[in-house]
Amino acid sequence: MLDETGREFNEIESLLASFRDMHSRLRQSANELVTSQSRELESRMMTLQAKMNPHFLYNTIATINVLADEQGNKDITMICKDLSGMLRYITSESSGNVLIIDEIVHTPVHSGHPFRK
């Protein structure tokens, strides 16, 4: 009977150790989930910010362009057009390889602006 009581006690200790281990792993898993969700939220916020920043830049360039156009300053209008095109090109969603001709076309020196040599 003493031997059976000792065995039952060992089983209870073993179960307790297993539950503690399971609890520890569940806690670690929950922490990893919270960390993962936090990183995902941060990534979404950074993506949103990255999308907003070009929007404000485009609006600012468009405003400068309109003012320059109203005053008949074709050089500034051309610079705004070139800059806007370049920003659209570098912020496009394309993540693959680019053709060299696309790089050349979007190089400011190549676009033919009078201030460029």
N, CA and C atoms as an extended XYZ file, in Angstrom:
351
Properties=species:S:1:pos:R:3:atomname:S:1:resname:S:1:resid:I:1 pbc="F F F"
N         0.820       -1.188        0.000 N   MET     1
C         0.000        0.000        0.000 CA  MET     1
C         0.870        1.260        0.000 C   MET     1
N         1.932        1.258        0.732 N   LEU     2
C         2.843        2.384        0.760 CA  LEU     2
C         3.479        2.576       -0.608 C   LEU     2
N         3.796        1.457       -1.244 N   ASP     3
C         4.390        1.519       -2.571 CA  ASP     3
C         3.409        2.123       -3.567 C   ASP     3
N         2.120        1.760       -3.468 N   GLU     4
C         1.091        2.295       -4.364 CA  GLU     4
C         0.868        3.778       -4.092 C   GLU     4
N         0.898        4.212       -2.873 N   THR     5
C         0.748        5.619       -2.521 CA  THR     5
C         1.918        6.425       -3.089 C   THR     5
N         3.102        5.898       -3.001 N   GLY     6
C         4.284        6.565       -3.566 CA  GLY     6
C         4.179        6.693       -5.069 C   GLY     6
N         3.647        5.637       -5.706 N   ARG     7
C         3.489        5.666       -7.158 CA  ARG     7
C         2.434        6.714       -7.556 C   ARG     7
N         1.332        6.786       -6.796 N   GLU     8
C         0.296        7.782       -7.056 CA  GLU     8
C         0.852        9.189       -6.861 C   GLU     8
N         1.670        9.344       -5.841 N   PHE     9
C         2.289       10.639       -5.570 CA  PHE     9
C         3.215       11.026       -6.725 C   PHE     9
N         3.977       10.057       -7.236 N   ASN    10
C         4.859       10.317       -8.373 CA  ASN    10
C         4.053       10.687       -9.622 C   ASN    10
N         2.904       10.032       -9.807 N   GLU    11
C         2.049       10.346      -10.952 CA  GLU    11
C         1.517       11.778      -10.840 C   GLU    11
N         1.112       12.147       -9.630 N   ILE    12
C         0.602       13.507       -9.410 CA  ILE    12
C         1.710       14.523       -9.655 C   ILE    12
N         2.912       14.247       -9.155 N   GLU    13
C         4.041       15.146       -9.399 CA  GLU    13
C         4.350       15.243      -10.892 C   GLU    13
N         4.281       14.117      -11.565 N   SER    14
C         4.531       14.092      -13.004 CA  SER    14
C         3.468       14.897      -13.753 C   SER    14
N         2.194       14.724      -13.360 N   LEU    15
C         1.119       15.501      -13.972 CA  LEU    15
C         1.302       16.998      -13.706 C   LEU    15
N         1.657       17.323      -12.458 N   LEU    16
C         1.874       18.723      -12.095 CA  LEU    16
C         3.013       19.318      -12.933 C   LEU    16
N         4.093       18.574      -13.086 N   ALA    17
C         5.219       19.048      -13.899 CA  ALA    17
C         4.784       19.234      -15.358 C   ALA    17
N         3.980       18.302      -15.867 N   SER    18
C         3.484       18.414      -17.247 CA  SER    18
C         2.577       19.631      -17.403 C   SER    18
N         1.686       19.864      -16.439 N   PHE    19
C         0.812       21.034      -16.502 CA  PHE    19
C         1.611       22.332      -16.423 C   PHE    19
N         2.617       22.358      -15.556 N   ARG    20
C         3.456       23.555      -15.455 CA  ARG    20
C         4.203       23.810      -16.769 C   ARG    20
N         4.701       22.739      -17.371 N   ASP    21
C         5.401       22.856      -18.647 CA  ASP    21
C         4.439       23.359      -19.727 C   ASP    21
N         3.236       22.782      -19.763 N   MET    22
C         2.235       23.184      -20.739 CA  MET    22
C         1.847       24.655      -20.519 C   MET    22
N         1.674       25.049      -19.276 N   HIS    23
C         1.340       26.431      -18.942 CA  HIS    23
C         2.443       27.379      -19.402 C   HIS    23
N         3.680       26.985      -19.178 N   SER    24
C         4.817       27.800      -19.578 CA  SER    24
C         4.866       27.952      -21.101 C   SER    24
N         4.638       26.854      -21.823 N   ARG    25
C         4.649       26.914      -23.282 CA  ARG    25
C         3.473       27.737      -23.812 C   ARG    25
N         2.309       27.624      -23.173 N   LEU    26
C         1.160       28.430      -23.579 CA  LEU    26
C         1.421       29.916      -23.358 C   LEU    26
N         2.025       30.234      -22.238 N   ARG    27
C         2.361       31.630      -21.948 CA  ARG    27
C         3.355       32.156      -22.988 C   ARG    27
N         4.373       31.350      -23.308 N   GLN    28
C         5.366       31.748      -24.303 CA  GLN    28
C         4.700       31.922      -25.676 C   GLN    28
N         3.813       31.005      -26.016 N   SER    29
C         3.096       31.095      -27.285 CA  SER    29
C         2.228       32.356      -27.339 C   SER    29
N         1.553       32.667      -26.252 N   ALA    30
C         0.719       33.871      -26.186 CA  ALA    30
C         1.583       35.125      -26.338 C   ALA    30
N         2.737       35.140      -25.675 N   ASN    31
C         3.651       36.282      -25.794 CA  ASN    31
C         4.148       36.438      -27.230 C   ASN    31
N         4.473       35.314      -27.870 N   GLU    32
C         4.924       35.364      -29.255 CA  GLU    32
C         3.807       35.870      -30.171 C   GLU    32
N         2.582       35.470      -29.899 N   LEU    33
C         1.440       35.924      -30.690 CA  LEU    33
C         1.247       37.431      -30.541 C   LEU    33
N         1.329       37.913      -29.315 N   VAL    34
C         1.177       39.359      -29.068 CA  VAL    34
C         2.303       40.123      -29.767 C   VAL    34
N         3.524       39.611      -29.688 N   THR    35
C         4.659       40.253      -30.349 CA  THR    35
C         4.458       40.263      -31.861 C   THR    35
N         4.020       39.147      -32.389 N   SER    36
C         3.777       39.045      -33.834 CA  SER    36
C         2.689       40.011      -34.282 C   SER    36
N         1.609       40.087      -33.538 N   GLN    37
C         0.527       41.006      -33.883 CA  GLN    37
C         0.980       42.458      -33.768 C   GLN    37
N         1.803       42.731      -32.784 N   SER    38
C         2.328       44.082      -32.610 CA  SER    38
C         3.216       44.466      -33.794 C   SER    38
N         4.060       43.540      -34.228 N   ARG    39
C         4.921       43.805      -35.379 CA  ARG    39
C         4.097       43.988      -36.650 C   ARG    39
N         3.048       43.185      -36.801 N   GLU    40
C         2.180       43.313      -37.970 CA  GLU    40
C         1.498       44.680      -37.982 C   GLU    40
N         1.011       45.121      -36.838 N   LEU    41
C         0.371       46.431      -36.738 CA  LEU    41
C         1.373       47.541      -37.055 C   LEU    41
N         2.583       47.423      -36.526 N   GLU    42
C         3.621       48.412      -36.797 CA  GLU    42
C         3.952       48.442      -38.290 C   GLU    42
N         4.019       47.273      -38.894 N   SER    43
C         4.293       47.190      -40.325 CA  SER    43
C         3.183       47.849      -41.136 C   SER    43
N         1.944       47.618      -40.745 N   ARG    44
C         0.817       48.254      -41.435 CA  ARG    44
C         0.872       49.767      -41.297 C   ARG    44
N         1.227       50.240      -40.114 N   MET    45
C         1.320       51.680      -39.892 CA  MET    45
C         2.437       52.284      -40.746 C   MET    45
N         3.564       51.591      -40.836 N   MET    46
C         4.675       52.086      -41.649 CA  MET    46
C         4.286       52.101      -43.125 C   MET    46
N         3.549       51.076      -43.562 N   THR    47
C         3.092       51.030      -44.948 CA  THR    47
C         2.144       52.184      -45.230 C   THR    47
N         1.228       52.437      -44.308 N   LEU    48
C         0.299       53.552      -44.467 CA  LEU    48
C         1.049       54.877      -44.526 C   LEU    48
N         2.025       55.036      -43.642 N   GLN    49
C         2.812       56.264      -43.628 CA  GLN    49
C         3.587       56.416      -44.934 C   GLN    49
N         4.148       55.313      -45.427 N   ALA    50
C         4.899       55.364      -46.684 CA  ALA    50
C         3.990       55.750      -47.845 C   ALA    50
N         2.734       55.331      -47.782 N   LYS    51
C         1.791       55.691      -48.833 CA  LYS    51
C         1.345       57.151      -48.701 C   LYS    51
N         1.255       57.635      -47.480 N   MET    52
C         0.802       59.006      -47.255 CA  MET    52
C         1.871       60.018      -47.628 C   MET    52
N         3.129       59.742      -47.296 N   ASN    53
C         4.194       60.702      -47.561 CA  ASN    53
C         4.281       61.077      -49.035 C   ASN    53
N         4.305       60.113      -49.974 N   PRO    54
C         4.332       60.503      -51.389 CA  PRO    54
C         3.095       61.310      -51.781 C   PRO    54
N         1.941       60.987      -51.192 N   HIS    55
C         0.713       61.721      -51.510 CA  HIS    55
C         0.893       63.208      -51.199 C   HIS    55
N         1.443       63.511      -50.033 N   PHE    56
C         1.653       64.908      -49.668 CA  PHE    56
C         2.723       65.555      -50.538 C   PHE    56
N         3.752       64.783      -50.899 N   LEU    57
C         4.770       65.318      -51.799 CA  LEU    57
C         4.160       65.651      -53.163 C   LEU    57
N         3.338       64.742      -53.683 N   TYR    58
C         2.691       64.983      -54.975 CA  TYR    58
C         1.820       66.235      -54.914 C   TYR    58
N         1.083       66.392      -53.831 N   ASN    59
C         0.238       67.583      -53.688 CA  ASN    59
C         1.068       68.863      -53.644 C   ASN    59
N         2.181       68.819      -52.934 N   THR    60
C         3.058       69.991      -52.843 CA  THR    60
C         3.647       70.320      -54.211 C   THR    60
N         4.106       69.293      -54.910 N   ILE    61
C         4.663       69.510      -56.250 CA  ILE    61
C         3.586       70.052      -57.194 C   ILE    61
N         2.376       69.508      -57.083 N   ALA    62
C         1.274       69.980      -57.935 CA  ALA    62
C         0.967       71.449      -57.652 C   ALA    62
N         1.015       71.847      -56.383 N   THR    63
C         0.758       73.248      -56.020 CA  THR    63
C         1.836       74.154      -56.610 C   THR    63
N         3.087       73.753      -56.481 N   ILE    64
C         4.194       74.532      -57.060 CA  ILE    64
C         4.025       74.619      -58.572 C   ILE    64
N         3.641       73.498      -59.175 N   ASN    65
C         3.443       73.447      -60.622 CA  ASN    65
C         2.362       74.425      -61.067 C   ASN    65
N         1.240       74.454      -60.359 N   VAL    66
C         0.142       75.360      -60.709 CA  VAL    66
C         0.589       76.818      -60.577 C   VAL    66
N         1.281       77.137      -59.483 N   LEU    67
C         1.767       78.517      -59.294 CA  LEU    67
C         2.744       78.909      -60.396 C   LEU    67
N         3.649       77.998      -60.751 N   ALA    68
C         4.621       78.284      -61.807 CA  ALA    68
C         3.922       78.441      -63.149 C   ALA    68
N         2.929       77.600      -63.404 N   ASP    69
C         2.185       77.670      -64.664 CA  ASP    69
C         1.410       78.986      -64.767 C   ASP    69
N         0.811       79.426      -63.650 N   GLU    70
C         0.064       80.689      -63.635 CA  GLU    70
C         0.983       81.873      -63.918 C   GLU    70
N         2.250       81.759      -63.491 N   GLN    71
C         3.209       82.846      -63.706 CA  GLN    71
C         3.993       82.670      -65.002 C   GLN    71
N         3.677       81.599      -65.744 N   GLY    72
C         4.329       81.379      -67.030 CA  GLY    72
C         5.755       80.871      -66.931 C   GLY    72
N         6.126       80.291      -65.793 N   ASN    73
C         7.487       79.792      -65.625 CA  ASN    73
C         7.548       78.329      -66.074 C   ASN    73
N         7.870       78.143      -67.345 N   LYS    74
C         7.881       76.802      -67.934 CA  LYS    74
C         8.998       75.928      -67.364 C   LYS    74
N        10.124       76.542      -66.958 N   ASP    75
C        11.227       75.752      -66.389 CA  ASP    75
C        10.803       75.067      -65.091 C   ASP    75
N        10.144       75.819      -64.208 N   ILE    76
C         9.687       75.229      -62.942 CA  ILE    76
C         8.597       74.206      -63.205 C   ILE    76
N         7.723       74.488      -64.178 N   THR    77
C         6.682       73.520      -64.538 CA  THR    77
C         7.318       72.210      -64.994 C   THR    77
N         8.369       72.299      -65.813 N   MET    78
C         9.054       71.101      -66.304 CA  MET    78
C         9.747       70.355      -65.154 C   MET    78
N        10.368       71.099      -64.250 N   ILE    79
C        11.026       70.466      -63.101 CA  ILE    79
C         9.997       69.726      -62.249 C   ILE    79
N         8.861       70.344      -61.999 N   CYS    80
C         7.802       69.698      -61.212 CA  CYS    80
C         7.314       68.426      -61.901 C   CYS    80
N         7.126       68.487      -63.208 N   LYS    81
C         6.690       67.316      -63.965 CA  LYS    81
C         7.721       66.191      -63.854 C   LYS    81
N         9.008       66.541      -64.044 N   ASP    82
C        10.080       65.543      -63.954 CA  ASP    82
C        10.157       64.930      -62.555 C   ASP    82
N        10.098       65.788      -61.533 N   LEU    83
C        10.190       65.314      -60.157 CA  LEU    83
C         9.012       64.414      -59.803 C   LEU    83
N         7.824       64.821      -60.214 N   SER    84
C         6.634       64.015      -59.954 CA  SER    84
C         6.747       62.647      -60.631 C   SER    84
N         7.189       62.630      -61.878 N   GLY    85
C         7.367       61.363      -62.595 CA  GLY    85
C         8.401       60.471      -61.930 C   GLY    85
N         9.492       61.081      -61.476 N   MET    86
C        10.541       60.317      -60.808 CA  MET    86
C        10.031       59.720      -59.499 C   MET    86
N         9.287       60.509      -58.720 N   LEU    87
C         8.740       60.008      -57.459 CA  LEU    87
C         7.760       58.864      -57.692 C   LEU    87
N         6.922       58.996      -58.715 N   ARG    88
C         5.978       57.917      -59.037 CA  ARG    88
C         6.734       56.642      -59.421 C   ARG    88
N         7.816       56.823      -60.169 N   TYR    89
C         8.606       55.674      -60.605 CA  TYR    89
C         9.265       54.966      -59.426 C   TYR    89
N         9.881       55.717      -58.523 N   ILE    90
C        10.617       55.072      -57.422 CA  ILE    90
C         9.703       54.572      -56.312 C   ILE    90
N         8.463       55.068      -56.263 N   THR    91
C         7.539       54.597      -55.226 CA  THR    91
C         6.515       53.609      -55.768 C   THR    91
N         6.698       53.161      -57.006 N   SER    92
C         5.741       52.211      -57.587 CA  SER    92
C         5.831       50.882      -56.850 C   SER    92
N         4.777       50.102      -56.937 N   GLU    93
C         4.674       48.821      -56.235 CA  GLU    93
C         5.531       47.728      -56.857 C   GLU    93
N         6.112       47.970      -58.018 N   SER    94
C         6.903       46.946      -58.698 CA  SER    94
C         8.109       46.560      -57.849 C   SER    94
N         8.263       45.265      -57.605 N   SER    95
C         9.388       44.813      -56.779 CA  SER    95
C        10.299       43.876      -57.555 C   SER    95
N        10.020       43.705      -58.848 N   GLY    96
C        10.821       42.805      -59.656 CA  GLY    96
C        11.981       43.525      -60.310 C   GLY    96
N        12.559       42.864      -61.283 N   ASN    97
C        13.653       43.463      -62.046 CA  ASN    97
C        13.106       44.566      -62.937 C   ASN    97
N        13.961       45.543      -63.223 N   VAL    98
C        13.561       46.670      -64.051 CA  VAL    98
C        14.400       46.652      -65.329 C   VAL    98
N        13.792       47.065      -66.406 N   LEU    99
C        14.529       47.173      -67.664 CA  LEU    99
C        15.440       48.390      -67.610 C   LEU    99
N        16.605       48.286      -68.214 N   ILE   100
C        17.561       49.399      -68.217 CA  ILE   100
C        16.976       50.624      -68.924 C   ILE   100
N        16.151       50.388      -69.926 N   ILE   101
C        15.529       51.514      -70.636 CA  ILE   101
C        14.618       52.304      -69.704 C   ILE   101
N        13.924       51.601      -68.784 N   ASP   102
C        13.076       52.304      -67.812 CA  ASP   102
C        13.925       53.163      -66.879 C   ASP   102
N        15.073       52.640      -66.485 N   GLU   103
C        15.971       53.421      -65.621 CA  GLU   103
C        16.482       54.653      -66.359 C   GLU   103
N        16.840       54.487      -67.619 N   ILE   104
C        17.358       55.615      -68.404 CA  ILE   104
C        16.281       56.677      -68.600 C   ILE   104
N        15.073       56.225      -68.932 N   VAL   105
C        13.980       57.170      -69.157 CA  VAL   105
C        13.683       57.976      -67.896 C   VAL   105
N        13.815       57.350      -66.736 N   HIS   106
C        13.489       58.040      -65.483 CA  HIS   106
C        14.697       58.705      -64.834 C   HIS   106
N        15.809       58.764      -65.551 N   THR   107
C        16.981       59.467      -65.055 CA  THR   107
C        16.823       60.947      -65.402 C   THR   107
N        16.885       61.837      -64.423 N   PRO   108
C        16.645       63.256      -64.684 CA  PRO   108
C        17.540       63.846      -65.779 C   PRO   108
N        18.768       63.415      -65.877 N   VAL   109
C        19.694       63.966      -66.857 CA  VAL   109
C        19.204       63.666      -68.275 C   VAL   109
N        18.497       62.571      -68.430 N   HIS   110
C        18.066       62.145      -69.765 CA  HIS   110
C        16.758       62.818      -70.217 C   HIS   110
N        16.011       63.383      -69.318 N   SER   111
C        14.665       63.840      -69.668 CA  SER   111
C        14.639       65.109      -70.524 C   SER   111
N        15.777       65.751      -70.760 N   GLY   112
C        15.817       66.853      -71.694 CA  GLY   112
C        15.490       68.218      -71.102 C   GLY   112
N        15.520       68.377      -69.805 N   HIS   113
C        15.245       69.675      -69.183 CA  HIS   113
C        16.380       70.635      -69.543 C   HIS   113
N        16.067       71.918      -69.795 N   PRO   114
C        17.091       72.871      -70.234 CA  PRO   114
C        18.233       73.080      -69.244 C   PRO   114
N        18.015       72.810      -67.949 N   PHE   115
C        19.075       72.996      -66.968 CA  PHE   115
C        19.996       71.786      -66.865 C   PHE   115
N        19.681       70.737      -67.580 N   ARG   116
C        20.473       69.520      -67.494 CA  ARG   116
C        21.397       69.441      -68.708 C   ARG   116
N        22.557       68.936      -68.478 N   LYS   117
C        23.531       68.818      -69.590 CA  LYS   117
C        23.722       67.368      -69.952 C   LYS   117
